[in-house]
Every structure is written in C-alpha cells, then in structure tokens.
Amino acid sequence: MKAILVKEPGGPEQLYIGEYEKPLPNPYELLVRVHATALNRADTLQRQGKYPPPKGASPILGLEIAGEVVEAGISCKQFKKGDKVFGLLPGGGYAEYAIIHEEMAMPVPENLSMEEAAAIPEVFLTAYQALVWLGRLHPGERALIHAGASGVGTAAIQLARALQAEVLVTASEQKLQACLDLGANKAINYKEADFQDVVLAHTNSEGVDVIVDFIAGPYFKPNIECLRLDGRLVLLASLGGGKVDELDLRKILMKRLHIMGSTLRSRTLGYQMKLTEEMWRFAKPHFVSGQIKPVIDTVFDWQQAADAHRYMEENKNIGKIVLRIS
C-alpha cells in the first residue's frame, strides 16, 4: 500500500508518499480502506522524533481515520465488509489501509462525509475525557476552555454546551467569533486582556468550576485564581512551558481544588474502548441532529501533507485539518 512516511526526523519536508506493507487484522480488528485522516499535534511531534508511537503501534503517522471496512476479523460482530466506520488509532492513519480494533470503531452517520467523520475521534474523545471523566462537569456549572478555536477546543465548547454548562473560552482576536458561533457564552482575547480579570469580572468574582488547559506554565497561577471552591483543572498539554516560578499552594488547599493531567494516546486499549463507547452514546444523537458538528478548517489532499503540517505549525487553523486519502 501507499503511505505517508518520514525520511528522517525533522521538518514537514521530510514527509513523502512511499510503499509500506499493508497491515493484517487480528480476529478482533477491522482492515479499513482509509478515505480521510486528520492532523494532530502528536503527528508533528512524532515527525520531529519527539513523540514515538506506543509499543506495538504502527510507526506511520495518523491517530484517526474514516473509511470503508474491507475485511473484518473472524471474531468481529459489529461491522462487516462495506461498512463505513471511523475511529481513533494508536498510529497508522496516514495510509491507504489501516487496522482498528472493532470496539474502537464507530459507524459514520449518514449526514456526515468521510472528511467530517475523520475530524471527530481524537478531539471529541479528548474533550469528553477532560470535561466528563476528569472534570466531572455538571449542568449549570461553568467551564473555561483555553485555545477555544483548536480542534479539542471546538469540540469541548460543543460538548460543554450539550452538557448545559456555561462556557468561557480564550482565543486570538480572529478566532473569537468562531468560538461564539459554536456556543461559547464569553470569548476572551488572551493577547489583549488578562483572562483572569475578565473571567472574574464576568462571573462576579465567583470563578469557574472546570478549566481545560493546554498552555500550563504561564497559565497555572491565573487558572488557580479563576477556579471556584472545589474547582477542577485539567491539563492536557504544556505548550507554554512546564514550569511555574512561584505558587502559593495554600490556595489549592483553601479552595479544595483538583488538579489533573492526562494524555489519551498512552492509555490502555480497554480505557480507550470504554471512553469511545460512552462518548459516542452521548454524542451520536447530537451529531445526527446537527446540534454538534465536527469543525474543519481545511481539507488537504494527502499529496500536500507537508503543507498541512506547516499550516498546523503556523497555528492558523480554527478546528481540524484533514487529509483526503486519494
């Protein structure tokens, strides 16, 4: 089969389409003819040699796919040849064919294209895990979502609104309206205002119940200030750095705060299967009705994978960047 490969660790120019051995499904796996995959930050890090795939995973980039089942393992019961599926992978999505455990696969709703389906798995599973499993967000609570226009951010806004929570986000000026259009109640330009001041002013100094953060270091102290009693902070990345100079730990005690960090790719298959089943049971009716939708910034042909990676690294996108596998 053809696949997008990496000549050697480095920049986007290291990506090329070459030949690779087609994977063989085990009894519980599906072999899928990939029609679309989507970019994630993990792909750019893996391309640079900074984020190796989990043990046993395909070395090919790509954590999510949408396509058609061409072969089902002998123990598979939910899907058969010809079914359209999408789902999360530990690797291998940038290819003509990929394998996925049947319990990780979801049926593509009739109202969604393959490109739209490919834009769902990583961001909606990550957002659901952060908001529901870790953040324990309840109706009537408030959530602050940093990087609101990112892939996970756009998913988290919609999930939080479906959970009947009030949503505040941070984003750059040109991305604020997109966040509001998705349902955010308050969008803060983090480049021009201190988000801590805006959040506390907007909430009458009460603060928020849950924060989903990708920045870490420089946001840690203001996040602590923004959380109300029994608040929950979920850290998903450290794009701004991993160190905090000074911190008064007594505020964590006084507010009874919960601080959690999580990644998804390194989780066990059992954990990911349970998360997939629960997220899809909750979100499927909303996708079918159109209340929740995958947000796609740009669709590139996979021949343009290097351009797609450059575009992501320039942080221009609102929502997902998708590769169409031709």
Number of C-alpha atoms within 10 A of each C-alpha: 12 15 23 24 19 22 13 12 14 16 15 19 14 15 21 17 17 13 12 14 9 15 14 14 18 16 13 15 23 29 24 28 22 28 24 30 32 29 25 22 12 17 22 21 15 19 24 17 14 13 13 15 20 13 9 8 12 17 17 22 27 26 23 29 39 34 28 23 23 16 20 26 18 12 11 17 11 12 20 15 13 14 16 24 26 30 28 26 25 24 23 25 34 30 28 20 25 30 26 27 21 22 21 22 24 21 18 22 17 9 11 15 13 22 23 23 27 34 31 25 26 23 23 24 24 22 28 26 23 27 26 15 11 20 23 15 23 16 12 12 16 25 30 30 28 24 22 32 30 22 27 28 27 30 28 32 30 25 25 26 21 16 17 15 21 20 26 26 29 24 22 16 13 11 20 19 15 18 27 18 9 20 19 26 16 17 26 23 17 17 11 9 11 12 23 21 13 19 25 17 12 13 12 9 16 14 23 26 25 29 27 29 24 20 18 20 16 16 18 18 18 13 22 23 18 26 30 19 18 15 24 26 27 22 19 20 17 15 12 12 13 12 11 12 7 7 11 9 10 9 15 18 12 10 15 15 18 17 15 14 13 15 12 14 18 12 12 9 15 11 10 20 17 12 18 22 15 14 20 18 11 14 18 16 13 16 16 15 10 12 14 20 20 23 21 20 14 14 18 17 14 22 16 15 22 18 16 22 21 15 15 18 13 9 9 14 17 22 22 27 24 25 27 21 24 11
